[in-house]
Amino acid sequence: MTRRLNYVALAPDAMKAFGAVHDIVAGSGLPAGLIDLVYLRVSQLNGCAYCLDVHGRDLLKHGMPVEKLVLVQAWRESGALFTAEEQAALAWAETVTLVTATHVNDAEYDAALATFGDKALADLTVAIALINAYNRLAISFRAEPAAARARRAASAA
């Protein structure tokens, strides 16, 4: 896979704005591990290798066990491995990301609202929208995951 263009360098003001939103989400009061869990799940749904690499590593830094990390994709079948809050966040992330199929129905909204309340649900939805935007940039312009860069560098040496 060859990188198409450096969107960060070519659209610095837009990327700065995305960074500001990222900082707002990080300071929202939502747990950092929960935010990264949502970022990872959305990136799985969108097939964004770059973001999967970033947020998988972030979750490991937050102390998520590898056994749990590898089951994020199948969280609904993972029993009590994921907390009720994590399950609600993952369900909301899926329905918002897959909006053309789900239309974010009232039952899904009501369930998320019951878990998070108004402010946290708004913040969580901003986080989901943000990672969807980042995924679309990284996929469109073929951002290379750090793991792939490291492998390529090792092969070249």
Backbone as a chain_set.jsonl record, in Angstrom:
{"seq": "MTRRLNYVALAPDAMKAFGAVHDIVAGSGLPAGLIDLVYLRVSQLNGCAYCLDVHGRDLLKHGMPVEKLVLVQAWRESGALFTAEEQAALAWAETVTLVTATHVNDAEYDAALATFGDKALADLTVAIALINAYNRLAISFRAEPAAARARRAASAA", "coords": {"N": [[0.846, -1.17, 0.0], [0.644, 2.133, -0.916], [1.221, 5.334, 0.271], [-0.918, 8.011, -0.501], [-1.135, 10.874, -0.357], [0.084, 13.478, 1.8], [-2.018, 14.377, 3.932], [-2.066, 15.701, 6.349], [-0.008, 17.58, 6.224], [-0.881, 19.01, 4.006], [-3.376, 20.045, 4.652], [-3.257, 21.718, 7.053], [-4.689, 23.491, 8.76], [-7.246, 22.374, 8.953], [-6.578, 19.919, 10.107], [-5.566, 20.829, 12.508], [-7.914, 21.806, 13.634], [-9.351, 19.385, 13.885], [-7.641, 18.232, 15.748], [-8.101, 19.935, 17.91], [-10.746, 19.292, 18.528], [-10.333, 16.644, 19.235], [-8.831, 17.047, 21.584], [-10.803, 18.279, 23.145], [-12.648, 16.195, 23.434], [-10.992, 14.419, 24.85], [-10.775, 15.81, 27.212], [-13.304, 15.697, 28.223], [-14.322, 14.267, 30.332], [-15.105, 11.7, 29.939], [-13.878, 8.396, 30.391], [-10.509, 7.779, 29.433], [-9.764, 5.24, 28.475], [-12.227, 4.215, 27.682], [-12.905, 5.921, 25.601], [-10.842, 5.315, 23.772], [-11.474, 2.641, 23.349], [-13.892, 2.874, 21.97], [-12.948, 4.308, 19.757], [-11.328, 2.315, 18.658], [-13.234, 0.3, 18.037], [-14.912, 1.584, 16.148], [-13.023, 2.039, 14.173], [-12.483, -0.6, 13.479], [-14.938, -1.284, 12.3], [-14.877, 0.406, 10.099], [-12.599, -0.428, 8.823], [-10.007, 0.667, 9.119], [-6.734, 0.512, 9.077], [-4.578, 2.098, 10.003], [-5.692, 3.579, 12.184], [-6.581, 1.458, 13.765], [-4.15, 0.377, 14.557], [-3.047, 2.548, 16.03], [-4.99, 2.97, 18.127], [-5.301, 0.447, 19.231], [-2.767, 0.106, 20.346], [-2.884, 2.234, 22.169], [-4.909, 1.339, 23.91], [-3.641, -0.881, 25.029], [-1.628, 0.493, 26.419], [-3.24, 1.747, 28.292], [-3.724, -0.367, 29.871], [-5.395, -2.435, 29.079], [-6.027, -5.843, 28.906], [-4.519, -8.141, 26.611], [-6.097, -10.324, 25.963], [-8.661, -9.308, 26.172], [-8.588, -7.203, 24.36], [-8.376, -8.496, 21.864], [-10.903, -9.438, 21.585], [-12.638, -7.367, 21.14], [-13.927, -6.922, 18.685], [-15.838, -8.91, 18.75], [-17.486, -8.304, 20.895], [-20.133, -8.576, 21.785], [-20.481, -11.276, 22.059], [-18.856, -11.938, 24.097], [-19.472, -12.389, 26.729], [-19.349, -11.409, 30.125], [-17.051, -9.966, 29.904], [-16.758, -7.359, 29.03], [-17.621, -4.291, 30.525], [-20.832, -2.985, 31.632], [-21.028, -0.281, 30.922], [-19.032, -0.122, 28.929], [-20.149, -1.885, 27.042], [-22.496, -0.486, 26.389], [-21.361, 1.807, 25.254], [-19.994, 0.695, 23.071], [-22.137, -0.392, 21.612], [-23.524, 1.972, 20.988], [-21.559, 3.272, 19.481], [-21.439, 1.574, 17.273], [-24.053, 1.804, 16.17], [-24.184, 4.516, 15.526], [-22.026, 4.794, 13.762], [-22.793, 3.078, 11.716], [-24.916, 4.39, 10.523], [-26.423, 4.651, 8.124], [-27.585, 2.193, 7.851], [-28.764, 1.679, 10.346], [-30.144, 3.946, 11.161], [-30.16, 5.049, 13.63], [-32.134, 4.27, 15.75], [-34.934, 4.885, 18.034], [-34.909, 3.143, 20.26], [-32.201, 2.392, 20.481], [-31.054, 4.883, 20.966], [-32.371, 5.592, 23.384], [-31.384, 3.593, 25.096], [-28.626, 4.187, 25.152], [-28.703, 6.788, 26.193], [-29.775, 6.303, 28.718], [-27.647, 5.052, 29.96], [-25.509, 6.914, 29.778], [-26.399, 9.592, 30.087], [-27.244, 13.022, 29.249], [-25.002, 14.906, 28.696], [-22.619, 13.31, 28.646], [-23.351, 11.512, 26.645], [-23.576, 13.198, 24.451], [-20.878, 14.007, 24.274], [-19.662, 11.518, 23.799], [-20.767, 10.915, 21.325], [-19.692, 12.919, 19.733], [-17.036, 12.075, 19.846], [-17.273, 9.668, 18.429], [-18.072, 10.612, 15.921], [-15.779, 12.063, 15.293], [-13.717, 10.064, 15.138], [-14.704, 8.611, 13.014], [-14.376, 10.505, 10.977], [-11.561, 10.805, 11.02], [-10.886, 8.152, 10.29], [-11.824, 8.077, 7.646], [-10.143, 9.904, 6.393], [-7.589, 8.707, 6.813], [-7.914, 6.213, 5.528], [-8.625, 7.005, 2.904], [-6.326, 8.339, 2.03], [-4.384, 6.512, 2.453], [-2.881, 6.2, 4.925], [-0.102, 4.996, 6.637], [0.146, 2.352, 8.919], [1.926, 2.341, 12.035], [3.07, -0.109, 12.717], [3.375, -1.338, 10.219], [5.141, 0.445, 9.008], [7.389, 0.116, 10.642], [8.02, -2.538, 10.11], [8.613, -2.384, 7.379], [10.837, -0.715, 7.475], [12.61, -2.332, 8.918], [12.946, -4.397, 7.1], [14.247, -3.088, 5.071], [16.66, -2.53, 6.153]], "CA": [[0.0, 0.0, 0.0], [1.437, 3.351, -1.026], [0.557, 6.551, 0.732], [-1.336, 8.831, -1.635], [-0.656, 12.23, -0.088], [0.211, 13.811, 3.213], [-3.13, 15.283, 4.219], [-1.745, 16.508, 7.528], [0.789, 18.722, 5.751], [-1.607, 19.766, 2.992], [-4.553, 20.686, 5.251], [-2.88, 21.876, 8.457], [-5.727, 24.153, 9.558], [-8.293, 21.383, 9.215], [-6.061, 18.94, 11.055], [-5.497, 21.523, 13.795], [-9.288, 21.82, 14.144], [-9.624, 18.026, 14.349], [-6.872, 18.063, 16.974], [-8.793, 20.663, 18.978], [-11.902, 18.464, 18.912], [-9.747, 15.501, 19.945], [-8.503, 17.515, 22.932], [-12.068, 18.503, 23.854], [-13.15, 14.862, 23.8], [-10.099, 13.887, 25.89], [-11.049, 16.532, 28.449], [-14.754, 15.703, 28.451], [-14.706, 13.512, 31.517], [-15.22, 10.286, 29.586], [-12.607, 7.714, 30.65], [-9.649, 7.66, 28.249], [-9.841, 3.877, 27.967], [-13.514, 4.058, 27.005], [-12.795, 6.647, 24.33], [-10.005, 4.525, 22.868], [-12.228, 1.439, 22.998], [-14.827, 3.298, 20.927], [-12.134, 4.605, 18.567], [-10.911, 1.042, 18.072], [-14.377, -0.404, 17.434], [-15.305, 2.298, 14.935], [-11.973, 1.776, 13.18], [-12.722, -1.963, 12.991], [-16.09, -1.242, 11.393], [-14.49, 1.118, 8.884], [-11.438, -1.074, 8.215], [-8.893, 1.614, 9.089], [-5.55, -0.114, 9.67], [-3.795, 3.103, 10.719], [-6.333, 3.876, 13.462], [-6.555, 0.236, 14.561], [-2.803, 0.309, 15.119], [-2.907, 3.605, 17.045], [-5.868, 2.815, 19.284], [-4.953, -0.813, 19.874], [-1.599, 0.392, 21.196], [-3.342, 3.087, 23.27], [-5.626, 0.502, 24.875], [-2.63, -1.649, 25.764], [-1.011, 1.428, 27.361], [-4.212, 1.963, 29.368], [-3.771, -1.567, 30.681], [-6.339, -3.453, 28.621], [-5.365, -7.121, 28.622], [-4.558, -8.582, 25.212], [-7.229, -11.235, 25.828], [-9.853, -8.478, 25.975], [-8.379, -6.439, 23.133], [-8.649, -9.298, 20.669], [-12.333, -9.756, 21.529], [-13.457, -6.164, 20.934], [-14.744, -7.126, 17.495], [-16.918, -9.833, 19.102], [-17.829, -7.941, 22.271], [-21.478, -9.064, 22.145], [-20.372, -12.699, 22.366], [-17.755, -12.089, 25.059], [-19.963, -12.516, 28.099], [-19.184, -10.278, 31.035], [-15.703, -9.419, 29.759], [-16.897, -5.907, 28.886], [-18.536, -3.715, 31.518], [-22.099, -2.469, 31.091], [-20.732, 0.998, 30.271], [-18.325, -0.426, 27.683], [-21.114, -2.46, 26.111], [-23.372, 0.597, 25.921], [-20.561, 2.663, 24.372], [-19.743, -0.045, 21.832], [-23.401, -0.459, 20.875], [-23.786, 3.308, 20.46], [-20.568, 3.511, 18.426], [-21.84, 0.804, 16.092], [-25.261, 2.335, 15.543], [-23.88, 5.829, 14.946], [-21.137, 4.574, 12.621], [-23.553, 2.395, 10.666], [-26.143, 5.19, 10.5], [-27.248, 4.415, 6.942], [-28.324, 0.946, 8.065], [-29.499, 1.672, 11.62], [-30.919, 5.185, 11.329], [-30.1, 5.339, 15.061], [-33.531, 4.237, 16.181], [-35.234, 5.383, 19.378], [-34.495, 2.179, 21.285], [-30.751, 2.514, 20.635], [-30.822, 6.18, 21.609], [-32.837, 5.524, 24.769], [-30.451, 2.748, 25.849], [-27.385, 4.942, 25.355], [-29.005, 7.914, 27.083], [-29.953, 5.773, 30.069], [-26.328, 4.736, 30.513], [-24.557, 8.021, 29.807], [-26.951, 10.913, 30.361], [-27.172, 13.967, 28.13], [-23.675, 15.473, 28.397], [-21.673, 12.25, 28.262], [-23.762, 10.96, 25.354], [-23.166, 14.171, 23.435], [-19.421, 13.906, 24.136], [-19.364, 10.228, 23.172], [-21.164, 10.984, 19.914], [-18.659, 13.734, 19.091], [-15.871, 11.19, 19.696], [-17.575, 8.718, 17.351], [-18.023, 11.373, 14.666], [-14.38, 12.412, 15.048], [-12.933, 8.93, 14.659], [-15.19, 8.315, 11.669], [-13.703, 11.444, 10.069], [-10.152, 10.4, 10.942], [-10.832, 6.911, 9.498], [-12.023, 8.389, 6.235], [-8.908, 10.528, 5.914], [-6.496, 7.728, 6.797], [-8.183, 5.216, 4.49], [-8.611, 7.647, 1.584], [-4.982, 8.736, 1.635], [-3.524, 5.372, 2.734], [-1.946, 6.405, 6.038], [0.56, 3.724, 6.945], [0.239, 2.032, 10.343], [3.285, 2.308, 12.588], [3.572, -1.483, 12.643], [3.807, -1.588, 8.834], [6.345, 1.275, 8.797], [8.501, -0.533, 11.341], [8.364, -3.755, 9.369], [9.25, -1.964, 6.129], [12.159, -0.196, 7.832], [13.439, -3.478, 9.29], [13.254, -5.131, 5.875], [15.162, -2.279, 4.27], [17.96, -2.444, 6.842]], "C": [[0.894, 1.236, 0.0], [0.613, 4.545, -0.578], [0.273, 7.454, -0.458], [-0.882, 10.27, -1.494], [-0.65, 12.469, 1.404], [-0.849, 14.857, 3.563], [-2.87, 16.163, 5.428], [-0.967, 17.755, 7.107], [0.0, 19.611, 4.792], [-2.836, 20.497, 3.531], [-4.302, 20.941, 6.741], [-3.955, 22.554, 9.314], [-6.854, 23.189, 9.906], [-7.812, 20.371, 10.25], [-5.907, 19.551, 12.448], [-6.888, 21.569, 14.443], [-9.69, 20.432, 14.647], [-8.888, 17.766, 15.666], [-7.523, 18.761, 18.155], [-10.014, 19.878, 19.461], [-11.421, 17.238, 19.687], [-9.431, 15.882, 21.388], [-9.757, 17.756, 23.773], [-12.654, 17.174, 24.315], [-12.308, 14.292, 24.94], [-10.365, 14.55, 27.235], [-12.506, 16.513, 28.869], [-15.187, 15.044, 29.751], [-14.981, 12.045, 31.224], [-13.882, 9.613, 29.865], [-11.808, 7.52, 29.359], [-9.722, 6.262, 27.639], [-11.145, 3.615, 27.218], [-13.498, 4.751, 25.646], [-11.972, 5.832, 23.336], [-10.682, 3.224, 22.461], [-13.207, 1.752, 21.863], [-14.072, 3.613, 19.637], [-11.712, 3.309, 17.866], [-12.075, 0.362, 17.367], [-14.84, 0.275, 16.149], [-14.288, 2.037, 13.828], [-12.06, 0.352, 12.646], [-13.856, -1.963, 11.971], [-15.725, -0.611, 10.056], [-13.29, 0.491, 8.177], [-10.235, -0.161, 8.105], [-7.682, 1.044, 9.828], [-4.735, 0.871, 10.5], [-4.385, 3.344, 12.118], [-6.432, 2.647, 14.359], [-5.212, 0.091, 15.275], [-2.654, 1.308, 16.27], [-3.722, 3.268, 18.301], [-5.72, 1.465, 19.965], [-3.77, -0.622, 20.819], [-2.0, 1.24, 22.403], [-4.069, 2.271, 24.339], [-4.663, -0.366, 25.678], [-1.927, -0.765, 26.786], [-1.934, 1.723, 28.54], [-4.38, 0.73, 30.241], [-4.799, -2.599, 30.255], [-5.572, -4.74, 28.334], [-5.53, -7.508, 27.15], [-5.772, -9.478, 24.979], [-8.532, -10.479, 25.582], [-9.761, -7.715, 24.663], [-8.755, -7.243, 21.891], [-10.131, -9.654, 20.533], [-13.224, -8.531, 21.324], [-14.404, -6.359, 19.761], [-15.959, -8.01, 17.781], [-17.413, -9.564, 20.523], [-19.189, -8.486, 22.703], [-21.444, -10.544, 22.548], [-19.341, -12.979, 23.457], [-18.209, -12.148, 26.51], [-19.761, -11.247, 28.893], [-17.792, -9.649, 30.953], [-15.726, -7.895, 29.669], [-17.932, -5.408, 29.885], [-19.817, -3.243, 30.836], [-21.874, -1.146, 30.372], [-20.001, 0.791, 28.946], [-19.279, -0.985, 26.635], [-22.033, -1.387, 25.542], [-22.625, 1.509, 24.952], [-20.295, 1.981, 23.037], [-21.011, -0.135, 20.981], [-23.724, 0.89, 20.238], [-22.82, 3.63, 19.319], [-20.957, 2.792, 17.144], [-23.049, 1.435, 15.404], [-25.027, 3.696, 14.911], [-22.998, 5.674, 13.707], [-21.885, 3.964, 11.434], [-24.905, 3.084, 10.436], [-27.014, 4.927, 9.273], [-28.062, 3.132, 7.067], [-29.233, 1.027, 9.291], [-30.473, 2.831, 11.763], [-31.032, 5.581, 12.799], [-31.518, 5.42, 15.634], [-33.702, 4.661, 17.642], [-34.782, 4.434, 20.477], [-32.993, 2.267, 21.545], [-30.391, 3.823, 21.347], [-31.196, 6.121, 23.087], [-31.886, 4.702, 25.636], [-29.15, 3.492, 26.138], [-27.599, 6.095, 26.33], [-29.153, 7.449, 28.524], [-28.616, 5.465, 30.736], [-25.493, 5.989, 30.739], [-25.129, 9.358, 30.25], [-26.648, 11.852, 29.202], [-25.75, 14.368, 27.748], [-22.705, 14.398, 27.919], [-22.06, 11.635, 26.923], [-23.41, 11.91, 24.224], [-21.663, 14.08, 23.194], [-19.026, 12.614, 23.436], [-19.683, 10.263, 21.679], [-20.197, 11.863, 19.125], [-17.411, 12.881, 18.859], [-16.079, 10.212, 18.545], [-17.51, 9.422, 15.997], [-16.582, 11.699, 14.299], [-13.592, 11.229, 14.507], [-13.425, 8.473, 13.293], [-14.522, 9.231, 10.649], [-12.225, 11.072, 9.904], [-9.997, 9.122, 10.101], [-10.923, 7.207, 8.014], [-10.802, 9.071, 5.633], [-7.8, 9.491, 5.766], [-6.689, 6.68, 5.706], [-8.043, 5.838, 3.104], [-7.203, 7.934, 1.093], [-3.929, 7.708, 2.022], [-2.448, 5.664, 3.784], [-1.389, 5.05, 6.461], [0.619, 3.49, 8.449], [1.694, 1.969, 10.801], [3.879, 0.908, 12.498], [4.082, -1.808, 11.241], [5.063, -0.787, 8.512], [7.563, 0.618, 9.426], [8.955, -1.784, 10.597], [9.111, -3.415, 8.074], [10.668, -1.473, 6.407], [13.118, -1.338, 8.189], [13.844, -4.274, 8.065], [14.272, -4.407, 5.017], [16.578, -2.252, 4.868], [18.844, -3.63, 6.573]], "O": [[1.795, 1.358, 0.829], [-0.53, 4.734, -0.994], [1.13, 7.638, -1.322], [-0.299, 10.828, -2.424], [-1.297, 11.754, 2.17], [-0.6, 16.061, 3.497], [-3.408, 17.267, 5.514], [-1.243, 18.855, 7.584], [0.192, 20.827, 4.77], [-3.288, 21.469, 2.925], [-5.04, 20.444, 7.591], [-4.107, 22.212, 10.487], [-7.355, 23.193, 11.031], [-8.554, 20.01, 11.163], [-6.096, 18.865, 13.452], [-7.02, 21.393, 15.654], [-10.298, 20.311, 15.71], [-9.438, 17.156, 16.584], [-7.503, 18.247, 19.273], [-10.279, 19.81, 20.661], [-12.034, 16.844, 20.679], [-9.731, 15.125, 22.31], [-9.771, 17.471, 24.97], [-13.101, 17.047, 25.454], [-12.855, 13.741, 25.895], [-10.2, 13.922, 28.281], [-12.897, 17.241, 29.781], [-16.309, 15.253, 30.212], [-15.08, 11.234, 32.144], [-12.839, 10.209, 29.598], [-12.361, 7.145, 28.326], [-9.741, 6.12, 26.416], [-11.161, 2.878, 26.232], [-14.017, 4.222, 24.663], [-12.37, 5.678, 22.181], [-10.484, 2.75, 21.342], [-13.331, 0.98, 20.912], [-14.506, 3.23, 18.55], [-11.737, 3.219, 16.638], [-11.934, -0.101, 16.235], [-15.131, -0.403, 15.164], [-14.663, 1.838, 12.672], [-11.745, 0.114, 11.48], [-13.744, -2.57, 10.906], [-16.204, -1.041, 9.007], [-12.997, 0.85, 7.037], [-9.515, -0.203, 7.108], [-7.616, 1.091, 11.056], [-4.254, 0.525, 11.579], [-3.661, 3.316, 13.113], [-6.374, 2.772, 15.582], [-5.155, -0.273, 16.45], [-2.19, 0.952, 17.352], [-3.189, 3.284, 19.411], [-5.987, 1.347, 21.161], [-3.771, -1.123, 21.944], [-1.53, 1.011, 23.517], [-3.868, 2.488, 25.534], [-4.855, -0.561, 26.878], [-1.653, -1.211, 27.9], [-1.466, 1.926, 29.66], [-5.098, 0.769, 31.241], [-5.055, -3.549, 30.995], [-4.582, -4.727, 27.602], [-6.559, -7.23, 26.533], [-6.406, -9.405, 23.926], [-9.407, -10.963, 24.863], [-10.749, -7.596, 23.938], [-9.385, -6.717, 20.974], [-10.561, -10.121, 19.478], [-14.449, -8.656, 21.336], [-15.576, -5.99, 19.848], [-16.993, -7.872, 17.127], [-17.722, -10.498, 21.264], [-19.373, -8.824, 23.872], [-22.304, -10.999, 23.303], [-18.997, -14.134, 23.707], [-17.4, -11.972, 27.42], [-19.976, -10.144, 28.392], [-17.402, -8.885, 31.836], [-14.825, -7.222, 30.169], [-18.984, -6.021, 30.068], [-19.873, -3.119, 29.612], [-22.468, -0.909, 29.321], [-20.313, 1.451, 27.954], [-19.218, -0.597, 25.468], [-22.316, -1.381, 24.344], [-23.187, 1.938, 23.944], [-20.363, 2.62, 21.987], [-20.955, 0.03, 19.762], [-24.148, 0.948, 19.084], [-23.224, 4.2, 18.305], [-20.819, 3.343, 16.052], [-23.06, 1.582, 14.182], [-25.608, 4.003, 13.87], [-23.211, 6.361, 12.708], [-21.623, 4.311, 10.282], [-25.911, 2.422, 10.185], [-28.239, 4.977, 9.378], [-29.118, 3.006, 6.448], [-30.346, 0.502, 9.274], [-31.508, 2.702, 12.417], [-31.908, 6.365, 13.165], [-32.019, 6.497, 15.953], [-32.726, 4.777, 18.384], [-34.318, 4.884, 21.524], [-32.558, 2.224, 22.695], [-29.526, 3.848, 22.223], [-30.424, 6.552, 23.943], [-31.61, 5.069, 26.778], [-28.634, 3.429, 27.254], [-26.76, 6.344, 27.196], [-28.706, 8.129, 29.448], [-28.481, 5.606, 31.951], [-24.839, 6.119, 31.774], [-24.379, 10.194, 30.756], [-25.89, 11.515, 28.292], [-25.341, 14.188, 26.601], [-22.044, 14.568, 26.894], [-21.182, 11.272, 26.14], [-22.99, 11.472, 23.153], [-21.216, 14.077, 22.047], [-18.15, 12.618, 22.571], [-18.946, 9.703, 20.868], [-19.915, 11.574, 17.963], [-16.798, 12.956, 17.794], [-15.155, 9.958, 17.771], [-16.955, 8.884, 15.039], [-16.204, 11.622, 13.131], [-12.87, 11.37, 13.52], [-12.627, 7.992, 12.488], [-14.143, 8.779, 9.569], [-11.708, 11.031, 8.788], [-9.075, 9.025, 9.291], [-10.174, 6.642, 7.217], [-10.47, 8.831, 4.472], [-7.152, 9.407, 4.722], [-5.729, 6.302, 5.034], [-7.407, 5.255, 2.225], [-6.908, 7.797, -0.094], [-2.731, 7.977, 1.937], [-1.263, 5.411, 3.564], [-2.133, 4.082, 6.619], [1.099, 4.354, 9.184], [2.579, 1.588, 10.036], [5.071, 0.758, 12.23], [5.104, -2.477, 11.091], [5.953, -1.282, 7.821], [8.635, 0.567, 8.823], [10.153, -2.043, 10.478], [10.098, -4.06, 7.72], [11.593, -1.781, 5.656], [14.29, -1.316, 7.811], [14.967, -4.774, 7.994], [15.066, -5.036, 4.318], [17.556, -1.986, 4.17], [19.963, -3.694, 7.084]]}, "num_chains": 1, "name": "protein.A"}
